[in-house]
């Protein structure tokens, strides 16, 4: 009887593997069993080989379009990202304009930053700062780890919408949907 049970179990496992492979599932992906879920992009280059694409000039932004970034309640600065400024590049970089405003400041001053997040390394880079109505480029922009930053808004933005684990989300539409509902499960 044991032989028959083993043969049936083995046949069942073979059928399961055959069924999964016939539908084009990538079983190297831990999410392979969640049918219909797009696979995150695979990184094929090492960090030494990786080259960042050239950053275009800062895009125009509109404070009326800002999607808020959820921050700890003790923060006096409020942060938001303009969805129209978000781009996902072929090299895995997500660029955007984030706006910081102080709700307690009577003159309603705000600052904006043209930045990028690299999901695969948990780093951000600042290209330019908007202050007094004009962009001022950062002289030597460099990638900085989220752990080394004074403010956590870049990490918050990455986890709330820009990244899906160690990869950028599939589209700007997907990013905006996750920013609007950061408590959503990965879908």
C-alpha positions, 0 to 999 in steps of 0.5 A, spaced: 500 500 500 505 504 501 508 504 494 501 505 491 501 512 496 507 514 494 506 513 486 500 517 487 503 523 491 509 523 486 504 523 480 500 528 483 506 533 484 508 531 477 502 534 474 502 540 479 509 542 476 507 540 469 500 545 470 504 550 473 510 550 467 505 550 462 501 556 464 508 560 463 509 561 471 516 563 473 517 559 479 523 563 481 519 568 483 516 567 490 509 570 488 509 565 482 503 562 485 499 568 485 496 568 478 495 574 474 500 578 478 506 581 474 513 579 475 517 584 478 523 586 473 529 582 473 536 585 475 541 582 470 547 587 471 551 588 477 552 594 481 559 595 478 555 595 471 549 599 472 549 606 469 544 611 471 540 614 465 541 622 464 536 626 468 532 631 464 531 638 467 526 638 473 519 638 470 513 643 472 509 641 478 503 643 481 501 643 488 494 642 486 495 635 484 499 633 490 498 626 493 500 626 500 505 622 503 503 619 510 508 621 515 509 620 523 504 625 526 509 629 530 512 632 523 510 639 522 512 639 515 507 636 510 510 632 504 506 630 497 508 628 490 506 631 484 503 624 480 505 628 473 512 628 475 513 621 476 517 617 471 520 610 471 526 609 467 529 603 464 535 603 469 530 602 475 530 609 477 523 612 479 524 620 478 519 625 481 518 632 484 516 632 492 513 638 495 514 640 502 510 645 506 510 647 513 502 648 515 504 652 521 508 658 517 503 664 515 506 665 509 505 658 506 512 657 504 514 651 500 520 647 497 520 642 492 525 637 490 527 634 484 529 627 486 530 619 484 529 613 488 533 606 486 528 601 489 534 595 488 539 599 493 534 603 497 537 609 495 535 616 493 538 622 489 537 629 489 538 633 483 535 640 484 531 644 489 525 649 488 526 655 492 523 662 491 520 660 484 526 657 481 530 651 480 537 650 483 541 644 481 545 640 486 552 641 484 554 634 485 548 629 486 550 622 489 546 616 491 545 616 499 542 610 503 535 611 506 539 610 512 543 616 512 538 621 510 536 626 515 528 626 513 525 619 512 520 622 506 524 619 501 523 612 504 516 613 506 515 615 499 518 609 496 515 604 501 508 607 500 508 607 492 514 608 488 517 601 490 514 594 490 520 590 494 526 591 491 523 593 484 519 599 481 512 598 480 510 597 473 507 603 472 506 610 474 498 609 475 500 603 479 504 608 483 499 613 484 494 608 486 498 605 492 500 612 494 492 614 495 492 607 499 498 606 502 495 600 506 494 596 500 497 589 500 502 588 494 498 587 488 
